[in-house]
Amino acid sequence: MYQIKFLKTPTISLTTPIKTKSKPASTTQSKNTSYNSAYNLSTTLTITNDLGERWFYGHTTLLLEIRLHMNNEVMKVNSKSSYKIIKTAECEWDAGLMAVNVSCPLKTSELPLGKGYITVFVKVKDLTGVIDELNYEDENISNQVFVKETVREKLSYFNIAKDHDKLTSYENKFTDLVFLNTISDFMKIPAKISEFPMRCDRKALRLINDPQISSEYVILYEELSGTIARHLWDAGIFLNLLPISTILDYTGFKASDKLDILELGTGIGLGGIRLAQVFPKAKILVTDLDDAKVICEDNIKLNDTNKADRVRFRELDWESPVKTLYQSWDLILVTDCIYNPLYYDWLINVMKVEALAKTKVLFLHKFREPVSECEFFPKVREWFELEKQWWWRLNDGILVHVGLYSKKT
Ligand SMILES: C[S@@+](CC[C@H](N)C(=O)[O-])C[C@H]1O[C@@H](n2cnc3c(N)ncnc32)[C@H](O)[C@@H]1O
C-alpha cells in the first residue's frame, strides 16, 4: 500500500511569461509546456508507505490534474460535474527516488482571476504501467494473500511463524499494488495579480475507495506534516477497503443491528466513519488524545456522520483512563495502535475496562517491528480470547493481522 503525498504544499506563483518550449531548470519531468504562461504551479510529491520511511521502489508515471471548482464543497470534490480540469501534467517516478518536484505553467486565460478554487489531484497514471522493482522478478509470487481462520480454544499464544505457514489465497482484489490518490485542499483564486503567490493549507484530502466505483466512500482531511494522530495508517485503510459483506462476516453482526461501538486511538477517524457506513443504525464513539480532536471532528462532519450524533469524538487517554464510559459496547475497534510497547498495558487496561462479556473487539494491526509488537499478543490473551483471525501478506512481505477477540469470563 503506497500513498502519494504532497511534500510541499502546491503553490501558484506569478512568473515571467515563458515564450519558448524549454523546461524550467529546477524542474523535473513536467511534460507540459505552454506559451506565454503567466503562472507556475509547483509542488513536491513523494510515494511512500504510511509511516513515510519507505519509498516506492519502482517505476510509475504520476498524473496531476489541476482542477477548477466553482465552490469549495468538499463532498463534491470527486464528482465530475463539480470541477473542470484546466491542465494536466505528468512526472516520472523511478526506483530510488525519495521526492519529485513538479511544475506546471498556466496561462492567464486558464486561471480566471477572482473566480473559483483550485485543487491539485494526483494519481498513478496507469496501473498497468507500474513496475515494482522489488517484486518484478518472480511473477509466480502472489503478492498479497489473505487467510481466514477460526482459532481453536487452546492455542496458547499468537505465533507468527506458525500461522504464516498457513497463508492461502483468499481474495484476488488485494493482489494489485494499491496507491492512494491525493487531492490538495482548496486554493481560492485571488482577484488581483498582486495577491499571488497562493498556496493551499497544510492539508490534503484523501478519498478512501473510489466514489466513482462505490457509493460508500470515506473522504478525509489529513495533515501534510502529520503528527501520529493526524494522518492515515494502513490498518485503517485495509478495514476501509474491505467490502461491507466481509466486515459483517468478520464481526458476526448484521448491518441492521443497533450497535454501540467504541473506537480506541481513532486518529483522523477513518475506522469509526467506515463502521458508520457498515452499520447505519449504530452509535459510534471514536476516541483519541486531544491532539486528534479538531481534525477528527472535521472528518466526522465531512462524511455527514455527525448527524444524529452517529459518530462522536471524545478524548480518551489510555494512560489516565476514566473508570469506565459506562456503555454497553457491542464492538470495540482498534486499528494500528501497538506501535509503542510502553502503551501495551495501558491499552489493554482500557480494553478490559470497557469490554463486557458480549463485546467483540476487532483488532487490526500491520506489523512493522514484529519482535516488539508480538509482545502485545500474549498480554492481550491473558484477558481476551482470540475467536477468529485473518492475515494479509503485503507485496513487501509485511503482515497485517485482523483478530476478533472477546473478553474472557
Ligand atoms: C498509529 S495511529 C493509528 C490511528 C488510527 N487508528 C488509524 O488506523 O489510522 C495510533 C493512534 O493511537 C493514539 N494514541 C497513542 N497513545 C495514546 C494514548 N495514550 N491514549 C489514547 N490514544 C493514544 C494516537 O494519538 C494515534 O491516533
The ligand as an SDF file (V2000), in Angstrom:
LIG
                    3D

 27 29  0  0  0  0  0  0  0  0999 V2000
   -0.7220    4.7760   14.5320 C   0  0  0  0  0  0  0  0  0  0  0  0
   -2.0660    5.7540   14.9780 S   0  0  0  0  0  0  0  0  0  0  0  0
   -3.4510    4.8610   14.3520 C   0  0  0  0  0  0  0  0  0  0  0  0
   -4.6370    5.7410   14.1230 C   0  0  0  0  0  0  0  0  0  0  0  0
   -5.8660    5.0770   13.5260 C   0  0  0  0  0  0  0  0  0  0  0  0
   -6.3920    4.0590   14.3980 N   0  0  0  0  0  0  0  0  0  0  0  0
   -5.5730    4.5440   12.1540 C   0  0  0  0  0  0  0  0  0  0  0  0
   -5.5280    3.3120   11.9620 O   0  0  0  0  0  0  0  0  0  0  0  0
   -5.3930    5.3440   11.2080 O   0  0  0  0  0  0  0  0  0  0  0  0
   -2.1910    5.4210   16.7370 C   0  0  0  0  0  0  0  0  0  0  0  0
   -3.1940    6.2730   17.4270 C   0  0  0  0  0  0  0  0  0  0  0  0
   -3.1710    5.9570   18.8180 O   0  0  0  0  0  0  0  0  0  0  0  0
   -3.3010    7.1770   19.5290 C   0  0  0  0  0  0  0  0  0  0  0  0
   -2.7180    7.0770   20.8730 N   0  0  0  0  0  0  0  0  0  0  0  0
   -1.4120    6.9210   21.2070 C   0  0  0  0  0  0  0  0  0  0  0  0
   -1.2530    6.9350   22.5350 N   0  0  0  0  0  0  0  0  0  0  0  0
   -2.4920    7.1050   23.0560 C   0  0  0  0  0  0  0  0  0  0  0  0
   -2.9780    7.2100   24.3760 C   0  0  0  0  0  0  0  0  0  0  0  0
   -2.1520    7.1680   25.4320 N   0  0  0  0  0  0  0  0  0  0  0  0
   -4.2920    7.3750   24.5660 N   0  0  0  0  0  0  0  0  0  0  0  0
   -5.1310    7.4430   23.5090 C   0  0  0  0  0  0  0  0  0  0  0  0
   -4.7400    7.3430   22.2120 N   0  0  0  0  0  0  0  0  0  0  0  0
   -3.4240    7.1920   22.0010 C   0  0  0  0  0  0  0  0  0  0  0  0
   -2.5180    8.1710   18.6940 C   0  0  0  0  0  0  0  0  0  0  0  0
   -2.8760    9.5030   19.0000 O   0  0  0  0  0  0  0  0  0  0  0  0
   -2.8930    7.7460   17.2940 C   0  0  0  0  0  0  0  0  0  0  0  0
   -4.0240    8.4140   16.8080 O   0  0  0  0  0  0  0  0  0  0  0  0
  1  2  1  0
  2  3  1  0
  2 10  1  0
  3  4  1  0
  4  5  1  0
  5  6  1  0
  5  7  1  0
  7  8  2  0
  7  9  1  0
 10 11  1  0
 11 12  1  0
 11 26  1  0
 12 13  1  0
 13 14  1  0
 13 24  1  0
 14 15  1  0
 14 23  1  0
 15 16  2  0
 16 17  1  0
 17 18  1  0
 17 23  2  0
 18 19  1  0
 18 20  2  0
 20 21  1  0
 21 22  2  0
 22 23  1  0
 24 25  1  0
 24 26  1  0
 26 27  1  0
M  CHG  2   2   1   9  -1
M  END
$$$$
